[in-house]
Amino acid sequence: MKQSRRYAIIGSGAAGTEAACQLRNHDPDSVITVVTTSKLQFIDRYDLPRVFDGVDDWRELLVHPPEFYHDNKITVRRNTWVSSVNTRENKLNFRHKETMVYDKLLVASGGGGHIPEGLREFSAYLNPFTTFQNAVRLRDSLGKQGKVVMLGGDMVGLDLARSLTAAGHQVTIFANETLFWPHEIKQADIAQYVKALEAMGIKVVFGRKPVAVEQISRPSKGTSYSRRLVFEKGKPELANAIMPFYGLMPALNFMMGTGVDIERGLLVNPHLKTTNDKIWAAGDVCQIWSPEDNRYNFFYGWANVKKMGLIAAHNMTGGSTEMKTSQTNKLKITKNGVLHSPYWEHD
Amino acid sequence: MTGEKSTKLYLPENEDFSGTQAFGTRVVTTVRYSTDPRDVGWVKENIPCQTACPASTNIPAYIRSIVEKRYGRSYELNRMANVLPGVLGRICSRPCEDVCRHGWPGNGEPVAICHLKRVAADYKSPSHQINESLFTPSGKRLAVVGAGPAGIAAAYDLTTLGHNVTIYEREKNPGGMLRYGIPAFRLPREILNEEIRNAVRLGVDLKTGVAVGTGENDVSLKSLRQDFDAVLLSSGCMAPIELPLRKNGLAQDETSDIAGVEYGLNFLVEMHRGKTKTVGKRVAVVGAGFTALDCARVACRLGAEEVTIHLRTTEEYIPVTKEELFECKRESVNILGLRTPVELLTHEDGSLRGVRFVQNRLGGWRANGRRLAIPIEGSEFDIECDTLLIAIGQKTVNDYLDMPLELDRWNCIKINRQGMTSRKGVFAAGDFVGGPSTVIEAVGHGRKIALKMDRWLMGGERRKQVVKVESVGDPLRERAFDFIPLQEMPTTPVKQRFNDMTTEVEQGLELDKAEEEAKRCYLCYLKYEIDVDNCIYCRACIEVAPRDCIKLVEGIDINKDGSYGLLRETSEWDKTGAIWVDNNECIRCGACYMVCPTRCISITKMELFYQNVAEKNHGVQEDPVIKGVMP
């Protein structure tokens, strides 16, 4: 009897989930297991700001209902951390000491918010915005008219900033060169984009380097600020929440030492195959070789990530499709004078 | 009496039991010293950290001493293998941690072996007494050229072997790369001074500021050879490798004539000699080793606004520790990969304007285990900078030799199996032989060559590796220790680091953290064995084993040295020849030992170290009897 092929997918975001659906279409008898560190099934990051509109139930944010996974025979192992990949025996080692064998592996673990090494020791006082729980915690800490300080600024942060200002909160960005990441903006154009941000009610401050984040255990009378941001020079800034947005860093610690080529992301060919014959990668975790540019590129944004999931699944089941992006990378200012990024668009 | 019983099971009757110590009627420990290749083979197979250490440091033993709060003993156990524990506890490249069993898949993070070495040095008593095992004076006079880690380690060993040693060092102070290459914020000079002083105070004549060479005021190698019974060359790799650039009309040796371009090694050496160094606002460093990282971190302290290290491959494949890389990034150093410099760009006045790079892709593996970087044609790009520090490698300087010595294809000194160069009585050690390596490799090599010199001078082996075999009546560990997380090294806040060039970054583990970290060590020197004659095959040990470490076997391969090799496993009882502890899988939790109803599982401590050969056997090559006690 022919044994079913075992596909393992690390990551349950847009790329991983899309790949799982496509693998089911291409290989109906296969065993598909999605491993995710998330406690919930796939929630669209773009929908998280809906918590500011009063959405309290995470079920409302699920991209697919639970029965979708059941009907498609896709096993989702939530709250499961891969500690390493044994490429010799084709096994995933989990943090809880269990192992899982695969025939083909797709790494779609995405990117985590990068925190500069100098601020890592203050991680406990920083508010991430990657999960439903994070979003609810942020909303609760802000109250009605809270103050949020963003560090760095990138298109994920700016997306949230416009939701926060729309919800009546005050947002200040202490910006650096990642302000419009991953857009590559000419120095001469920065001023007009900053102006557009200010038109959206977002305050942008340049030239102040944060060095520490402190907790305020007893806020001053009349304020509810619980965080203090300390700079290299000048007066500290107080806020309800301090959020790092320094671009995304591929989440692939578990791939270190596996022999699979890595620079910042997993290096893949245009077919999204890594240097290991049994491993593919998709989404924000991979750097794709571009023969035209003679270099490895990251492709960000909902459309790109979803397309990568689709192509990876196609190629894992014998296809030979190359990843090419049709998404524009152009940052625009609308007629209303506000900023618009193609990276904010999604289904 | 179970201790005695279990001990005798694996000690052949003709072995020496003189180390047995009895208290009252109960035998608590039995010690023997073995040169049996099977015992040495077991250690090399089963104690990965010690095998990986170029100086063969008895790592499990010194870590165990920390759990026992015996910091002085821990320091001495280190010093038996490596005369600079406090130094290496800060700047070792840690080959041991790469292979630590605790870091194997599914076991978690490796033990912070290097940090614990520093714990031994930091917490030993202020009145700690150093133990030396000295031979009587031999009357032999030896010269050592270079007071770097290899030279110091060799001189120390040669002195303890009774020889009269003189070190010639051209710099004002001893230490070589330790002093002139490594910044004080990584290696405080008082630690270096103390440990060098301890190494040479047994009678080494240290002549600093005296160069061996062909100059007018130099001491010639020829005269050294005439005046001494043997000479050891350990002058290291003190010249930078030139940056290979595309032909752009600029000769290779002219690169450093451009204002703003400097070789990283020269930059650090001159700074440590006391010369005031400056850098521009935008600093580029090319190179991937510790020197490159040190250059970048020094540049930050000298006030550079933007410092970037450019790598030919990627972060994952560079030969530095993860912690060093992390601290470098914390100090705002950017690290960019997959690029090779091909051209230097200059302003009209001839000063540096930037560097042209070519984009690389990763290729296969080089013979030395590093990755190949393959340049991509037509992918050139420029970066702007006003200072370029080149730290792509180092090489030996041979022009001081006034006698012809055979060189290898890399222009390093060639030595034979005796450690001797092509000239009789002239030996060589450390980086001067094998090219640039690490401090611990230099120490380990210096020591090995010292023993070979002694053997050549005295006509026989007087110190050799033995395995101390000692029965243990307790697992020494608890299963709970396996769940202790890795203890992080506290560091100086970034802001305070830049006040001066000497504020040490790593602050050392606090005592309670150090003990927790030490408990994490599996103590791989403990050998678990099952006496199959007494085993009743109840499977209790298999039931409690946390890993697949107790196996039913139908046979075992025997290695060339006589030690046990691959286990031929079976799952069928009728084919089972023995029930066996797979010491490679075993994490020494002791659960099997505690549960065994017939006490047929024994634990033996196997410690490999150098031991002086007893006087009566001096010079005897066959089956020497080894006796002695650990310091």
HADDOCK unambig.tbl for C-alpha pairs under 7 A between the chains (distance, minus, plus):
assign (segid A and resid 84 and name CA) (segid B and resid 105 and name CA) 6.79 0.50 0.50
assign (segid A and resid 93 and name CA) (segid B and resid 106 and name CA) 6.24 0.50 0.50
assign (segid A and resid 97 and name CA) (segid B and resid 106 and name CA) 5.55 0.50 0.50
assign (segid A and resid 117 and name CA) (segid B and resid 326 and name CA) 6.79 0.50 0.50
assign (segid A and resid 117 and name CA) (segid B and resid 329 and name CA) 5.88 0.50 0.50
assign (segid A and resid 117 and name CA) (segid B and resid 330 and name CA) 4.39 0.50 0.50
assign (segid A and resid 118 and name CA) (segid B and resid 330 and name CA) 4.32 0.50 0.50
assign (segid A and resid 118 and name CA) (segid B and resid 331 and name CA) 6.78 0.50 0.50
assign (segid A and resid 263 and name CA) (segid B and resid 314 and name CA) 5.25 0.50 0.50
assign (segid A and resid 263 and name CA) (segid B and resid 315 and name CA) 6.95 0.50 0.50
assign (segid A and resid 263 and name CA) (segid B and resid 337 and name CA) 6.80 0.50 0.50
assign (segid A and resid 294 and name CA) (segid B and resid 376 and name CA) 6.73 0.50 0.50
assign (segid A and resid 294 and name CA) (segid B and resid 379 and name CA) 5.99 0.50 0.50
assign (segid A and resid 295 and name CA) (segid B and resid 359 and name CA) 6.92 0.50 0.50
